[in-house]
């Protein structure tokens, strides 16, 4: 009895072992691939032990070709993309012309009842321009001045601004910082102005002399002028043969009392005029002298 049932038991055990092996392979095949646990559209992968239906529904494909591309376009759009321009863009850049690499100048006028007027040169392809004001420190080092949002007094598109927030008697330093369409910040230009209501001009120039040089140029010399507050420059003009005076040059600083004019005609009567100017734009009466050439 036991002997006759032995083959049947062996067959049964073998069948059970085959079934166990088949079940293990099937479980292994259904395990999700770890590399694709999240599909490209952001959907979660099916859980282990389930079979994802084999369908090509268009709903799962549409997000791959619309939303990601639109987001990428909005992030990489250049300054000419209108509404897609970066937030700091306060001034749309021109559509033509190269991007300027420097700001040529920043200047200002004298103190008036309205305040201190500042003006600066235009920068092509400017994205943002910031006018900063700081009280002039002593000693003064322009490179050591820290500019921040707290020092900005104007950040619009115009090329001039009148600072009405000054205190009488104070001396201020103004910086103009410009960001171009490429995102680069140009080296700031600076100028200093005094909040002083000064209306007195410098002293009149004295002892104006003209000397012909061996090369034909004219040496112009005069004595030093003085000012009640702060001297700025001398302005030199010339009139040819009784014509109107035209500005030819300026020397800055009270001690700069000479100039050589080498751009003269071959013949004629040249009349030179020199006046002194202070830091607030007050000008003295001019002094003239003449010389013949040719």
C-alpha positions as CSV (number, residue, x, y, z in Angstrom):
1,X,0.0,0.0,0.0
2,X,2.7,2.5,0.9
3,X,4.9,1.4,-2.0
4,X,2.1,1.8,-4.5
5,X,1.3,5.4,-3.4
6,X,5.0,6.5,-3.5
7,X,5.1,7.5,-7.2
8,X,1.9,9.4,-6.9
9,X,3.3,11.4,-4.0
10,X,6.5,12.2,-5.9
11,X,4.4,13.5,-8.9
12,X,2.3,15.6,-6.7
13,X,5.4,17.2,-5.0
14,X,6.9,17.9,-8.4
15,X,3.8,19.6,-9.6
16,X,3.7,21.8,-6.5
17,X,7.3,22.8,-7.0
18,X,6.7,23.9,-10.6
19,X,3.7,25.9,-9.5
20,X,5.7,27.7,-6.9
21,X,8.4,28.6,-9.4
22,X,5.9,29.9,-11.9
23,X,4.3,32.1,-9.2
24,X,7.7,33.7,-8.3
25,X,8.5,34.5,-11.8
26,X,5.1,36.1,-12.4
27,X,5.5,38.3,-9.3
28,X,9.0,39.4,-10.4
29,X,7.7,40.4,-13.9
30,X,4.9,42.6,-12.3
31,X,7.4,44.6,-10.1
32,X,7.5,48.2,-11.4
33,X,10.7,49.4,-13.0
34,X,12.5,51.8,-10.6
35,X,13.7,54.0,-13.4
36,X,10.2,54.9,-14.5
37,X,8.4,55.2,-11.2
38,X,7.1,58.6,-12.4
39,X,6.1,59.0,-16.0
40,X,7.2,62.0,-18.0
41,X,3.8,63.7,-17.5
42,X,4.2,63.5,-13.7
43,X,1.7,60.6,-13.1
44,X,2.5,58.0,-10.5
45,X,3.5,54.5,-11.6
46,X,1.1,51.6,-10.9
47,X,1.5,49.8,-7.6
48,X,3.2,46.4,-7.5
49,X,1.0,43.5,-8.2
50,X,-1.3,45.4,-10.7
51,X,-1.2,45.5,-14.5
52,X,-1.5,48.9,-16.2
53,X,-3.9,48.7,-19.2
54,X,-2.2,49.0,-22.5
55,X,-4.0,52.1,-23.9
56,X,-2.8,55.1,-25.9
57,X,-5.1,57.7,-24.4
58,X,-4.3,61.2,-25.7
59,X,-5.1,62.8,-22.3
60,X,-1.8,61.5,-20.9
61,X,0.3,62.8,-23.8
62,X,-1.0,66.5,-24.1
63,X,0.9,67.9,-21.0
64,X,4.2,66.8,-22.5
65,X,4.0,69.2,-25.4
66,X,2.3,72.3,-24.0
67,X,2.8,73.4,-20.4
68,X,6.5,72.6,-19.9
69,X,7.4,74.3,-23.2
70,X,5.4,77.4,-22.3
71,X,7.1,77.7,-19.0
72,X,10.5,77.3,-20.5
73,X,9.7,80.0,-23.1
74,X,8.6,82.5,-20.4
75,X,11.8,81.9,-18.4
76,X,14.2,82.3,-21.3
77,X,12.4,85.1,-23.1
78,X,14.8,88.1,-23.8
79,X,14.1,91.8,-22.9
80,X,12.2,92.3,-26.1
81,X,9.5,89.8,-25.2
82,X,7.1,92.4,-23.8
83,X,5.2,91.0,-20.9
84,X,7.7,88.2,-20.5
85,X,10.5,90.7,-19.6
86,X,12.1,90.4,-16.1
87,X,10.4,92.3,-13.3
88,X,13.3,94.8,-12.8
89,X,12.8,96.2,-16.3
90,X,11.6,99.7,-15.7
91,X,12.5,101.0,-19.2
92,X,11.9,98.9,-22.4
93,X,15.1,98.8,-24.5
94,X,15.1,100.3,-28.0
95,X,14.6,97.9,-30.8
96,X,17.8,98.8,-32.7
97,X,21.4,99.8,-32.0
98,X,24.1,98.1,-30.0
99,X,24.2,97.8,-26.2
100,X,26.3,100.6,-24.8
101,X,29.2,99.6,-22.6
102,X,29.4,102.8,-20.5
103,X,27.6,105.8,-19.2
104,X,29.3,108.9,-20.7
105,X,28.5,111.5,-18.0
106,X,26.4,112.5,-15.1
107,X,26.1,116.2,-14.3
108,X,24.1,118.7,-12.2
109,X,23.0,122.3,-11.9
110,X,23.3,124.7,-9.1
111,X,21.0,124.8,-6.1
112,X,17.7,126.5,-6.8
113,X,14.4,127.0,-5.0
114,X,13.2,123.7,-6.6
115,X,16.2,121.7,-5.4
116,X,19.3,120.3,-7.2
117,X,18.9,119.3,-10.8
118,X,20.7,116.2,-12.1
119,X,21.0,115.1,-15.7
120,X,22.8,112.3,-17.5
121,X,23.6,110.9,-20.9
122,X,21.3,108.3,-22.5
123,X,22.4,104.7,-22.6
124,X,21.2,102.6,-25.6
125,X,19.5,99.4,-24.6
126,X,19.1,100.5,-21.0
127,X,16.9,98.2,-18.9
128,X,17.0,100.1,-15.6
129,X,18.7,103.3,-14.4
130,X,19.0,104.2,-10.8
131,X,20.0,107.6,-9.4
132,X,21.5,107.3,-5.9
133,X,22.1,110.1,-3.3
134,X,24.4,109.9,-0.3
135,X,25.7,112.6,2.0
136,X,29.3,113.2,1.2
137,X,31.5,111.4,3.7
138,X,34.9,112.7,4.9
139,X,37.3,111.5,3.7
140,X,35.5,110.8,0.4
141,X,36.3,107.7,-1.7
142,X,33.8,107.0,-4.5
143,X,34.8,103.3,-4.6
144,X,34.0,102.8,-0.9
145,X,30.4,104.2,-1.1
146,X,27.8,101.5,-0.7
147,X,24.8,101.8,-2.9
148,X,21.5,100.1,-2.0
149,X,17.8,100.4,-2.3
150,X,17.8,102.9,0.5
151,X,20.0,105.4,-1.5
152,X,17.8,105.3,-4.6
153,X,16.0,108.6,-5.2
154,X,14.9,108.0,-8.8
155,X,14.6,104.9,-11.1
156,X,12.5,106.1,-14.0
157,X,13.2,106.4,-17.8
158,X,13.9,110.2,-17.9
159,X,17.4,111.7,-18.4
160,X,17.0,114.3,-15.7
161,X,15.7,114.6,-12.1
162,X,15.4,117.4,-9.6
163,X,16.2,116.4,-6.1
164,X,13.9,118.3,-3.7
165,X,14.8,116.3,-0.6
166,X,18.1,118.1,0.2
167,X,18.9,120.0,3.4
168,X,20.5,123.5,3.1
169,X,24.2,123.5,3.8
170,X,24.8,119.8,3.1
171,X,27.0,118.4,0.5
172,X,25.8,115.4,-1.5
173,X,27.3,112.8,-3.9
174,X,25.0,111.4,-6.7
175,X,25.6,108.1,-8.4
176,X,23.9,106.9,-11.6
177,X,23.9,103.1,-12.1
178,X,22.6,101.7,-15.3
179,X,21.7,98.1,-16.2
180,X,21.7,97.1,-19.8
181,X,19.4,94.7,-21.7
182,X,22.1,92.0,-21.3
183,X,21.7,92.2,-17.5
184,X,25.1,93.8,-16.9
185,X,25.5,96.9,-14.7
186,X,27.7,99.6,-16.1
187,X,30.3,101.3,-13.9
188,X,28.5,104.1,-12.0
189,X,29.2,107.7,-12.7
190,X,29.1,110.2,-9.9
191,X,29.0,114.0,-9.2
192,X,28.8,116.0,-6.1
193,X,26.6,119.0,-5.4
194,X,26.2,121.4,-2.5
195,X,22.7,122.3,-1.1
196,X,23.7,126.0,-0.8
197,X,21.8,129.0,-2.2
198,X,24.9,130.7,-3.6
199,X,24.4,133.7,-6.0
200,X,27.7,135.4,-5.7
201,X,30.1,134.9,-8.7
202,X,33.9,134.4,-8.5
203,X,36.2,137.3,-8.9
204,X,36.9,138.7,-12.3
205,X,39.9,137.4,-14.2
206,X,42.9,139.8,-14.2
207,X,46.0,140.3,-16.3
208,X,44.9,138.3,-19.4
209,X,47.9,138.0,-21.8
210,X,48.2,136.4,-25.2
211,X,51.6,135.1,-26.6
212,X,52.4,133.7,-30.0
213,X,54.3,130.4,-29.9
214,X,57.0,129.3,-32.4
215,X,54.6,126.8,-33.9
216,X,52.0,129.4,-34.5
217,X,49.8,128.5,-31.5
218,X,48.6,131.1,-29.0
219,X,49.4,130.8,-25.3
220,X,46.6,132.3,-23.1
221,X,47.4,133.2,-19.5
222,X,45.7,135.0,-16.6
223,X,45.8,135.4,-12.9
224,X,44.0,133.2,-10.4
225,X,40.4,134.0,-9.4
226,X,38.7,133.4,-6.0
227,X,35.2,132.5,-4.9
228,X,33.2,132.9,-1.7
229,X,32.3,129.3,-1.6
230,X,33.8,126.9,-4.1
231,X,35.5,127.7,-7.4
232,X,34.8,125.4,-10.4
233,X,36.4,126.4,-13.8
234,X,37.5,129.1,-16.3
235,X,35.7,129.3,-19.6
236,X,37.7,130.4,-22.7
237,X,36.0,131.7,-25.9
238,X,37.4,133.2,-29.1
239,X,36.1,135.5,-31.8
240,X,37.7,135.7,-35.3
241,X,37.9,139.1,-37.1
242,X,35.3,140.8,-35.0
243,X,32.8,137.9,-35.2
244,X,30.7,136.3,-32.4
245,X,32.5,134.6,-29.5
246,X,32.5,130.8,-29.6
247,X,33.5,128.6,-26.6
248,X,36.7,126.7,-27.3
249,X,37.7,125.1,-24.0
250,X,37.6,125.2,-20.1
251,X,40.2,124.6,-17.4
252,X,39.0,123.2,-14.1
253,X,40.4,124.4,-10.8
254,X,41.4,127.9,-9.7
255,X,45.1,127.2,-10.2
256,X,44.6,126.2,-13.9
257,X,45.4,129.6,-15.4
258,X,46.8,128.9,-18.8
259,X,45.6,127.3,-22.1
260,X,47.3,126.8,-25.5
261,X,45.1,127.3,-28.6
262,X,46.6,125.5,-31.6
263,X,43.4,125.5,-33.7
264,X,43.8,129.0,-35.3
265,X,43.4,130.4,-38.8
266,X,46.4,131.3,-40.9
267,X,45.6,135.1,-40.8
268,X,43.3,137.4,-38.9
269,X,42.6,139.2,-35.7
270,X,41.8,136.8,-32.8
271,X,40.1,138.0,-29.6
272,X,40.0,135.8,-26.6
273,X,37.6,136.0,-23.7
274,X,38.0,134.4,-20.3
275,X,35.6,134.3,-17.4
276,X,35.5,132.4,-14.1
277,X,32.7,130.1,-12.9
278,X,31.9,128.7,-9.4
279,X,30.5,125.4,-8.4
280,X,26.9,126.6,-8.4
281,X,27.0,128.1,-12.0
282,X,27.7,131.7,-11.1
283,X,29.9,133.4,-13.7
284,X,32.0,136.5,-13.5
285,X,32.2,139.2,-16.1
286,X,34.4,138.2,-19.0
287,X,37.8,139.8,-19.8
288,X,39.1,140.1,-23.4
289,X,42.4,140.5,-25.2
290,X,43.4,140.4,-28.9
291,X,46.3,139.1,-31.0
292,X,47.0,139.2,-34.7
293,X,48.1,136.1,-36.6
294,X,49.5,135.7,-40.1
